[in-house]
Amino acid sequence: MRMKIFVGFAGGFLWFLLGLNAWAGEDLKGGDLLDVLKQNKTITSEQYESLKKNREGAKQGKLKKGLKFTSQDGDFQYKIGGRLMFDAAYYDNKGRELGSGTKIRRARMFIAGTLYRDWKFVGEYDFANNGVSVKSAFIAYSGFETVYIQLGNFKEPFSLEELTSSRYTTFMERALPNVFAPGRNLGIGIITHGDNWTFGAGAFGEGVGDTRTNDEGYGFSSRFTFAPIHEKSKAVHIGVAGAFRTPTSETNTISYGSSPESSVTTIDTVATGDITLVENFTTLGMEGAVVLGPLSFQSEYIWLNVNREASVSDPGFHGFYAYASYFLTGENRVYSAKNGKFGRVKPKKNAGQGGIGAWEVALRYSNLDLNDAGITGGEENNITVGINWYVNPRIRFMANYINIDTDSNAGNENSNAFQMRGQLDF
C-alpha cells in the first residue's frame, strides 16, 4: 500500500512538471508582456532588449538553483526538490552477524516557499524503507532583519554534524556520538545571527511519530557558535550547545543505541536497553572546526547525564569524534558563519565537462561509551577511512572503510565494514 502511495505521488509530480512545462512554453509563444509593451511603444527597442536579456539571465539563474518559481513582485516563491541515496555494505562478521546488503538510505522530496515575502514554509517527506515519514515540516517568520522564528517539526539547535545536511556530511553516516543529538521534534524556535556568530534556542515536545497516550515529554535546547575567521577558503568554528528533556509520563523510560556508523545493518553494536525511573536528562556538546584551504578538521564531544528517581543511581554517558579531510583537487569545504554549519562543495571543474570533479579523502576516529552506574551498554571505538568523488555540485559517490571495536559489554568484537553510496539532490 505504501509503495502504491509513493508511485502515485511520483506519477502525479511528473504530470505536474509536464503540465507546468507546457504552460510555460505557451506563455513564451504568445501574449508576452514585453512584446505588448514594445508594440504599444510603451518602451523603446533598447529598453525591450535590456529587459529581455535580464529576464533570460534571471531564468537561467533560477534553473541553476533547482526548480524554482517566483511571482512577478517577488512576494511568492516556491521550490521543489529532493534527494536520493543508495547504499551497499559488506561486513566481515567476525563473530557478529551484521547483515551485508543494499539499501535506499534516503528518498526525499520537499516543497519550500515564501508567502507574502516574510513567511516561509517547508514540507519534506522521506519514502525510503517502503514507508512514508515526515522530516522537516514547519512555517517560519523572517520579517526581522536577523531573527528567524520557526514553528513545526524541525531539528533542535544542537551539534554541528547533526545540523549539517546529510547531502554535505564528509562521511556516509554521522559519527557515533550523534546518538545523543535530539534531532527533529515538534516545537517553536528562534534563530539569530551576526556576521560571525549564531544563536538558536527552542522549546519542544515529541516528534511527529509520537504514539503516547499520556502526557508527552518536553525539552529545551540552545546552541551558540562563533567564527573568528570566516573567509572563502579559511574558517575557524567554535560552538557550544545544551539540551534538557523529560521523557513521556507514560513510561519514564529512555534508551540509547547505535549501529556501527553504517545504515545497511539493523544491528546496534552498543545499546543501553531501557533505562527506567527517569525524571529528566541533560545533554551538553562542544564542537570545533578549522578549514585551511583543501585541508579541514572537525571534532565534537557530547556528554549526557540521566537524572533518575532517588532510589537509583544516575548514569552519565559520553562520546566524541575527530576527523580530517583533504581535497586532492584543491577545493575546500564551504562554511557559513551566519548559519554555523557546512554547505555544498562545488568542484572547480565538473567531471565530463573538462574536469574530473572534486576528490576528497578523510580519516575519522569516533568513540561512544554507554557504560556507567550499573548500565552496561558497551563502549565502541571506530576508525573510518573515506573517499568522496563530487562529480558535480549535485552528484556524489562515496566509499567508507570502518574498523569497529567494541568492549566486553558489547561482545568484545572487532569487525570491519566496507560501504559505498551513490547520491544526487535536486
C-alpha positions as a Python dict, from the first residue, in 0.01 Angstrom:
ca = {
    (1, 'M'): (0, 0, 0),
    (2, 'R'): (279, 242, 92),
    (3, 'M'): (461, 167, -232),
    (4, 'K'): (141, 246, -425),
    (5, 'I'): (123, 580, -244),
    (6, 'F'): (483, 656, -344),
    (7, 'V'): (427, 556, -708),
    (8, 'G'): (109, 763, -722),
    (9, 'F'): (281, 1064, -570),
    (10, 'A'): (577, 1036, -808),
    (11, 'G'): (344, 997, -1107),
    (12, 'G'): (138, 1298, -1007),
    (13, 'F'): (451, 1501, -955),
    (14, 'L'): (576, 1408, -1304),
    (15, 'W'): (246, 1513, -1465),
    (16, 'F'): (265, 1838, -1271),
    (17, 'L'): (609, 1912, -1415),
    (18, 'L'): (499, 1824, -1769),
    (19, 'G'): (193, 2045, -1738),
    (20, 'L'): (399, 2328, -1596),
    (21, 'N'): (647, 2298, -1880),
    (22, 'A'): (367, 2309, -2136),
    (23, 'W'): (214, 2613, -1965),
    (24, 'A'): (549, 2789, -1960),
    (25, 'G'): (602, 2711, -2328),
    (26, 'E'): (264, 2860, -2423),
    (27, 'D'): (340, 3166, -2216),
    (28, 'L'): (662, 3221, -2408),
    (29, 'K'): (500, 3170, -2750),
    (30, 'G'): (231, 3434, -2720),
    (31, 'G'): (98, 3714, -2507),
    (32, 'D'): (441, 3813, -2375),
    (33, 'L'): (412, 4132, -2171),
    (34, 'L'): (736, 4274, -2307),
    (35, 'D'): (618, 4223, -2667),
    (36, 'V'): (292, 4401, -2589),
    (37, 'L'): (475, 4693, -2428),
    (38, 'K'): (705, 4719, -2729),
    (39, 'Q'): (416, 4705, -2980),
    (40, 'N'): (231, 4979, -2790),
    (41, 'K'): (552, 5183, -2788),
    (42, 'T'): (542, 5198, -2408),
    (43, 'I'): (909, 5105, -2401),
    (44, 'T'): (1185, 5168, -2654),
    (45, 'S'): (1364, 4898, -2851),
    (46, 'E'): (1674, 4947, -2633),
    (47, 'Q'): (1465, 4903, -2314),
    (48, 'Y'): (1298, 4597, -2464),
    (49, 'E'): (1629, 4426, -2541),
    (50, 'S'): (1771, 4515, -2197),
    (51, 'L'): (1466, 4384, -2006),
    (52, 'K'): (1454, 4068, -2217),
    (53, 'K'): (1821, 3999, -2152),
    (54, 'N'): (1778, 4050, -1776),
    (55, 'R'): (1474, 3821, -1770),
    (56, 'E'): (1655, 3541, -1954),
    (57, 'G'): (1950, 3573, -1716),
    (58, 'A'): (1719, 3551, -1415),
    (59, 'K'): (1554, 3237, -1558),
    (60, 'Q'): (1890, 3071, -1612),
    (61, 'G'): (1997, 3159, -1256),
    (62, 'K'): (1681, 3000, -1113),
    (63, 'L'): (1733, 2682, -1314),
    (64, 'K'): (2085, 2652, -1179),
    (65, 'K'): (1945, 2657, -825),
    (66, 'G'): (1678, 2394, -895),
    (67, 'L'): (1311, 2401, -985),
    (68, 'K'): (1204, 2740, -851),
    (69, 'F'): (910, 2968, -930),
    (70, 'T'): (881, 3333, -835),
    (71, 'S'): (590, 3574, -870),
    (72, 'Q'): (648, 3896, -1063),
    (73, 'D'): (653, 4109, -748),
    (74, 'G'): (878, 3863, -564),
    (75, 'D'): (630, 3815, -277),
    (76, 'F'): (568, 3448, -355),
    (77, 'Q'): (831, 3182, -422),
    (78, 'Y'): (807, 2804, -449),
    (79, 'K'): (1084, 2549, -481),
    (80, 'I'): (1056, 2173, -535),
    (81, 'G'): (1345, 1936, -477),
    (82, 'G'): (1464, 1613, -327),
    (83, 'R'): (1750, 1372, -268),
    (84, 'L'): (1825, 1007, -343),
    (85, 'M'): (2091, 798, -167),
    (86, 'F'): (2164, 434, -249),
    (87, 'D'): (2389, 233, -13),
    (88, 'A'): (2564, -103, -28),
    (89, 'A'): (2769, -256, 256),
    (90, 'Y'): (2979, -563, 323),
    (91, 'Y'): (3058, -672, 682),
    (92, 'D'): (3321, -935, 759),
    (93, 'N'): (3107, -1061, 1054),
    (94, 'K'): (3390, -1177, 1279),
    (95, 'G'): (3182, -1341, 1548),
    (96, 'R'): (2898, -1095, 1493),
    (97, 'E'): (2637, -1112, 1217),
    (98, 'L'): (2560, -762, 1084),
    (99, 'G'): (2394, -845, 753),
    (100, 'S'): (2565, -734, 432),
    (101, 'G'): (2338, -596, 161),
    (102, 'T'): (2190, -291, -8),
    (103, 'K'): (1952, -17, 96),
    (104, 'I'): (1781, 301, -21),
    (105, 'R'): (1913, 526, 254),
    (106, 'R'): (1709, 833, 168),
    (107, 'A'): (1444, 907, -95),
    (108, 'R'): (1312, 1250, -9),
    (109, 'M'): (1102, 1514, -176),
    (110, 'F'): (1024, 1860, -47),
    (111, 'I'): (842, 2177, -130),
    (112, 'A'): (954, 2503, 25),
    (113, 'G'): (846, 2857, -36),
    (114, 'T'): (773, 3213, 65),
    (115, 'L'): (432, 3371, 118),
    (116, 'Y'): (396, 3749, 125),
    (117, 'R'): (776, 3786, 134),
    (118, 'D'): (820, 3730, 511),
    (119, 'W'): (650, 3393, 571),
    (120, 'K'): (839, 3074, 487),
    (121, 'F'): (730, 2712, 481),
    (122, 'V'): (892, 2370, 431),
    (123, 'G'): (736, 2027, 386),
    (124, 'E'): (978, 1735, 343),
    (125, 'Y'): (890, 1364, 326),
    (126, 'D'): (1104, 1051, 306),
    (127, 'F'): (990, 744, 110),
    (128, 'A'): (1283, 515, 199),
    (129, 'N'): (1226, 172, 362),
    (130, 'N'): (898, 132, 172),
    (131, 'G'): (726, 379, 401),
    (132, 'V'): (643, 747, 430),
    (133, 'S'): (781, 961, 712),
    (134, 'V'): (765, 1333, 782),
    (135, 'K'): (1100, 1506, 814),
    (136, 'S'): (1102, 1886, 825),
    (137, 'A'): (755, 2043, 828),
    (138, 'F'): (732, 2399, 957),
    (139, 'I'): (632, 2759, 899),
    (140, 'A'): (861, 3049, 981),
    (141, 'Y'): (861, 3426, 1001),
    (142, 'S'): (1163, 3611, 862),
    (143, 'G'): (1041, 3970, 870),
    (144, 'F'): (1302, 4075, 1121),
    (145, 'E'): (1642, 4152, 971),
    (146, 'T'): (1849, 3893, 1158),
    (147, 'V'): (1588, 3696, 1354),
    (148, 'Y'): (1413, 3383, 1225),
    (149, 'I'): (1120, 3223, 1413),
    (150, 'Q'): (1010, 2864, 1336),
    (151, 'L'): (704, 2663, 1434),
    (152, 'G'): (658, 2296, 1347),
    (153, 'N'): (878, 1988, 1314),
    (154, 'F'): (1246, 2069, 1266),
    (155, 'K'): (1591, 1995, 1406),
    (156, 'E'): (1666, 2123, 1752),
    (157, 'P'): (1969, 2358, 1767),
    (158, 'F'): (2233, 2105, 1874),
    (159, 'S'): (2551, 1960, 1715),
    (160, 'L'): (2744, 2079, 1411),
    (161, 'E'): (2731, 1740, 1240),
    (162, 'E'): (2360, 1690, 1310),
    (163, 'L'): (2267, 2031, 1168),
    (164, 'T'): (2487, 1988, 860),
    (165, 'S'): (2266, 1829, 595),
    (166, 'S'): (2328, 1464, 502),
    (167, 'R'): (2389, 1597, 149),
    (168, 'Y'): (2708, 1765, 272),
    (169, 'T'): (2848, 1543, 551),
    (170, 'T'): (3201, 1418, 488),
    (171, 'F'): (3125, 1054, 575),
    (172, 'M'): (2830, 835, 477),
    (173, 'E'): (2696, 829, 833),
    (174, 'R'): (2733, 1072, 1121),
    (175, 'A'): (2972, 971, 1399),
    (176, 'L'): (2880, 752, 1699),
    (177, 'P'): (2807, 1040, 1946),
    (178, 'N'): (2529, 1162, 1715),
    (179, 'V'): (2301, 919, 1901),
    (180, 'F'): (2278, 1187, 2174),
    (181, 'A'): (2166, 1467, 1938),
    (182, 'P'): (1794, 1549, 1986),
    (183, 'G'): (1723, 1562, 1611),
    (184, 'R'): (1379, 1669, 1486),
    (185, 'N'): (1091, 1740, 1724),
    (186, 'L'): (774, 1948, 1723),
    (187, 'G'): (827, 2288, 1876),
    (188, 'I'): (897, 2657, 1842),
    (189, 'G'): (1243, 2803, 1794),
    (190, 'I'): (1423, 3128, 1734),
    (191, 'I'): (1747, 3174, 1541),
    (192, 'T'): (1952, 3491, 1519),
    (193, 'H'): (2298, 3573, 1387),
    (194, 'G'): (2564, 3833, 1328),
    (195, 'D'): (2840, 3838, 1071),
    (196, 'N'): (3042, 3573, 1257),
    (197, 'W'): (2810, 3422, 1518),
    (198, 'T'): (2478, 3241, 1556),
    (199, 'F'): (2241, 3167, 1842),
    (200, 'G'): (1943, 2935, 1838),
    (201, 'A'): (1702, 2825, 2111),
    (202, 'G'): (1370, 2647, 2129),
    (203, 'A'): (1108, 2459, 2330),
    (204, 'F'): (998, 2119, 2201),
    (205, 'G'): (757, 1835, 2258),
    (206, 'E'): (785, 1491, 2099),
    (207, 'G'): (836, 1418, 1728),
    (208, 'V'): (564, 1352, 1472),
    (209, 'G'): (586, 976, 1530),
    (210, 'D'): (480, 1005, 1895),
    (211, 'T'): (222, 736, 1990),
    (212, 'R'): (184, 809, 2363),
    (213, 'T'): (-149, 811, 2544),
    (214, 'N'): (-40, 1015, 2850),
    (215, 'D'): (142, 1349, 2876),
    (216, 'E'): (426, 1384, 2628),
    (217, 'G'): (781, 1467, 2722),
    (218, 'Y'): (913, 1818, 2671),
    (219, 'G'): (1252, 1975, 2626),
    (220, 'F'): (1457, 2288, 2569),
    (221, 'S'): (1773, 2328, 2366),
    (222, 'S'): (2010, 2603, 2256),
    (223, 'R'): (2331, 2646, 2057),
    (224, 'F'): (2584, 2926, 2018),
    (225, 'T'): (2856, 2939, 1751),
    (226, 'F'): (3139, 3181, 1684),
    (227, 'A'): (3369, 3206, 1382),
    (228, 'P'): (3667, 3438, 1441),
    (229, 'I'): (3782, 3354, 1086),
    (230, 'H'): (3530, 3301, 805),
    (231, 'E'): (3685, 3362, 467),
    (232, 'K'): (3604, 3183, 142),
    (233, 'S'): (3870, 2914, 186),
    (234, 'K'): (3960, 2961, 553),
    (235, 'A'): (3744, 2930, 863),
    (236, 'V'): (3758, 2865, 1235),
    (237, 'H'): (3438, 2747, 1403),
    (238, 'I'): (3368, 2711, 1777),
    (239, 'G'): (3034, 2608, 1923),
    (240, 'V'): (2859, 2500, 2243),
    (241, 'A'): (2512, 2353, 2286),
    (242, 'G'): (2289, 2228, 2564),
    (243, 'A'): (1959, 2043, 2587),
    (244, 'F'): (1722, 1942, 2868),
    (245, 'R'): (1439, 1692, 2829),
    (246, 'T'): (1187, 1488, 3025),
    (247, 'P'): (1059, 1150, 2900),
    (248, 'T'): (690, 1079, 2844),
    (249, 'S'): (498, 1033, 3169),
    (250, 'E'): (363, 708, 3026),
    (251, 'T'): (690, 520, 3069),
    (252, 'N'): (955, 747, 3229),
    (253, 'T'): (1195, 539, 3021),
    (254, 'I'): (1472, 622, 2773),
    (255, 'S'): (1724, 413, 2578),
    (256, 'Y'): (2028, 470, 2359),
    (257, 'G'): (2186, 252, 2095),
    (258, 'S'): (2399, 293, 1784),
    (259, 'S'): (2477, 95, 1472),
    (260, 'P'): (2845, 96, 1366),
    (261, 'E'): (2821, 415, 1155),
    (262, 'S'): (2653, 215, 880),
    (263, 'S'): (2286, 218, 781),
    (264, 'V'): (2256, -111, 590),
    (265, 'T'): (2276, -317, 909),
    (266, 'T'): (1985, -303, 1155),
    (267, 'I'): (2202, -419, 1447),
    (268, 'D'): (2302, -187, 1731),
    (269, 'T'): (2657, -278, 1828),
    (270, 'V'): (2621, -84, 2156),
    (271, 'A'): (2290, -29, 2337),
    (272, 'T'): (2178, 59, 2690),
    (273, 'G'): (1842, -116, 2678),
    (274, 'D'): (1558, 54, 2867),
    (275, 'I'): (1666, 291, 3144),
    (276, 'T'): (1371, 319, 3380),
    (277, 'L'): (1258, 565, 3651),
    (278, 'V'): (1396, 862, 3455),
    (279, 'E'): (1291, 1209, 3570),
    (280, 'N'): (1492, 1408, 3312),
    (281, 'F'): (1822, 1412, 3126),
    (282, 'T'): (2067, 1683, 3020),
    (283, 'T'): (2295, 1689, 2715),
    (284, 'L'): (2595, 1916, 2664),
    (285, 'G'): (2802, 1948, 2348),
    (286, 'M'): (3122, 2121, 2237),
    (287, 'E'): (3222, 2150, 1872),
    (288, 'G'): (3504, 2290, 1666),
    (289, 'A'): (3619, 2300, 1304),
    (290, 'V'): (3903, 2451, 1103),
    (291, 'V'): (3925, 2498, 726),
    (292, 'L'): (4266, 2571, 574),
    (293, 'G'): (4202, 2559, 201),
    (294, 'P'): (4173, 2194, 92),
    (295, 'L'): (4260, 2071, 445),
    (296, 'S'): (3999, 2072, 721),
    (297, 'F'): (3945, 1937, 1072),
    (298, 'Q'): (3628, 1884, 1272),
    (299, 'S'): (3554, 1746, 1619),
    (300, 'E'): (3275, 1723, 1876),
    (301, 'Y'): (3237, 1599, 2233),
    (302, 'I'): (2889, 1521, 2370),
    (303, 'W'): (2807, 1431, 2730),
    (304, 'L'): (2469, 1313, 2858),
    (305, 'N'): (2359, 1283, 3222),
    (306, 'V'): (2043, 1096, 3325),
    (307, 'N'): (1861, 1208, 3640),
    (308, 'R'): (1663, 917, 3786),
    (309, 'E'): (1447, 881, 4094),
    (310, 'A'): (1629, 897, 4428),
    (311, 'S'): (1625, 521, 4479),
    (312, 'V'): (1856, 451, 4181),
    (313, 'S'): (2190, 587, 4058),
    (314, 'D'): (2229, 847, 3782),
    (315, 'P'): (2435, 728, 3483),
    (316, 'G'): (2637, 957, 3260),
    (317, 'F'): (2735, 869, 2903),
    (318, 'H'): (2968, 1041, 2658),
    (319, 'G'): (3121, 1025, 2314),
    (320, 'F'): (3347, 1217, 2080),
    (321, 'Y'): (3484, 1215, 1728),
    (322, 'A'): (3762, 1390, 1539),
    (323, 'Y'): (3839, 1383, 1170),
    (324, 'A'): (4050, 1539, 900),
    (325, 'S'): (3971, 1573, 529),
    (326, 'Y'): (4174, 1683, 230),
    (327, 'F'): (4069, 1771, -126),
    (328, 'L'): (4319, 1627, -373),
    (329, 'T'): (4182, 1855, -646),
    (330, 'G'): (4216, 2178, -446),
    (331, 'E'): (3857, 2255, -343),
    (332, 'N'): (3759, 2328, 18),
    (333, 'R'): (3464, 2264, 249),
    (334, 'V'): (3215, 2551, 237),
    (335, 'Y'): (3139, 2707, 576),
    (336, 'S'): (2865, 2962, 656),
    (337, 'A'): (2933, 3177, 963),
    (338, 'K'): (2573, 3307, 958),
    (339, 'N'): (2435, 2951, 975),
    (340, 'G'): (2709, 2790, 1184),
    (341, 'K'): (2735, 2482, 960),
    (342, 'F'): (2881, 2346, 636),
    (343, 'G'): (2723, 2355, 291),
    (344, 'R'): (2763, 2236, -67),
    (345, 'V'): (3103, 2160, -221),
    (346, 'K'): (3140, 2280, -580),
    (347, 'P'): (3411, 2119, -795),
    (348, 'K'): (3642, 2356, -980),
    (349, 'K'): (3560, 2161, -1297),
    (350, 'N'): (3274, 1914, -1318),
    (351, 'A'): (3351, 1563, -1438),
    (352, 'G'): (3273, 1524, -1805),
    (353, 'Q'): (3287, 1900, -1862),
    (354, 'G'): (3658, 1945, -1895),
    (355, 'G'): (3746, 1819, -1549),
    (356, 'I'): (3744, 1520, -1314),
    (357, 'G'): (3521, 1668, -1045),
    (358, 'A'): (3639, 1706, -686),
    (359, 'W'): (3816, 1426, -496),
    (360, 'E'): (3832, 1419, -116),
    (361, 'V'): (3997, 1178, 129),
    (362, 'A'): (3912, 1171, 500),
    (363, 'L'): (4003, 993, 822),
    (364, 'R'): (3785, 979, 1137),
    (365, 'Y'): (3814, 838, 1487),
    (366, 'S'): (3499, 813, 1699),
    (367, 'N'): (3410, 683, 2045),
    (368, 'L'): (3086, 612, 2229),
    (369, 'D'): (3073, 495, 2593),
    (370, 'L'): (2739, 368, 2726),
    (371, 'N'): (2877, 216, 3048),
    (372, 'D'): (2806, 383, 3383),
    (373, 'A'): (2625, 341, 3715),
    (374, 'G'): (2513, -15, 3654),
    (375, 'I'): (2422, 41, 3287),
    (376, 'T'): (2640, -178, 3064),
    (377, 'G'): (2552, -67, 2712),
    (378, 'G'): (2907, -112, 2590),
    (379, 'E'): (3183, 106, 2452),
    (380, 'E'): (3274, 132, 2085),
    (381, 'N'): (3573, 280, 1904),
    (382, 'N'): (3566, 320, 1525),
    (383, 'I'): (3826, 422, 1270),
    (384, 'T'): (3685, 528, 931),
    (385, 'V'): (3864, 598, 605),
    (386, 'G'): (3657, 777, 342),
    (387, 'I'): (3688, 871, -25),
    (388, 'N'): (3442, 1111, -189),
    (389, 'W'): (3405, 1189, -559),
    (390, 'Y'): (3198, 1502, -632),
    (391, 'V'): (3106, 1455, -998),
    (392, 'N'): (2939, 1796, -991),
    (393, 'P'): (2768, 2002, -717),
    (394, 'R'): (2462, 1772, -721),
    (395, 'I'): (2603, 1419, -768),
    (396, 'R'): (2846, 1245, -534),
    (397, 'F'): (2985, 894, -487),
    (398, 'M'): (3126, 784, -151),
    (399, 'A'): (3324, 488, -17),
    (400, 'N'): (3394, 419, 353),
    (401, 'Y'): (3602, 155, 528),
    (402, 'I'): (3524, 120, 902),
    (403, 'N'): (3716, -71, 1166),
    (404, 'I'): (3471, -145, 1452),
    (405, 'D'): (3599, -231, 1801),
    (406, 'T'): (3366, -295, 2097),
    (407, 'D'): (3441, -380, 2461),
    (408, 'S'): (3338, -688, 2659),
    (409, 'N'): (2997, -539, 2746),
    (410, 'A'): (2920, -526, 2373),
    (411, 'G'): (3062, -864, 2276),
    (412, 'N'): (3433, -775, 2274),
    (413, 'E'): (3430, -798, 1894),
    (414, 'N'): (3640, -643, 1622),
    (415, 'S'): (3468, -614, 1285),
    (416, 'N'): (3525, -443, 951),
    (417, 'A'): (3279, -279, 715),
    (418, 'F'): (3314, -157, 359),
    (419, 'Q'): (3031, 53, 221),
    (420, 'M'): (2954, 268, -81),
    (421, 'R'): (2693, 528, -171),
    (422, 'G'): (2564, 699, -481),
    (423, 'Q'): (2367, 1017, -419),
    (424, 'L'): (2209, 1307, -601),
    (425, 'D'): (1995, 1600, -496),
    (426, 'F'): (1792, 1847, -697),
}
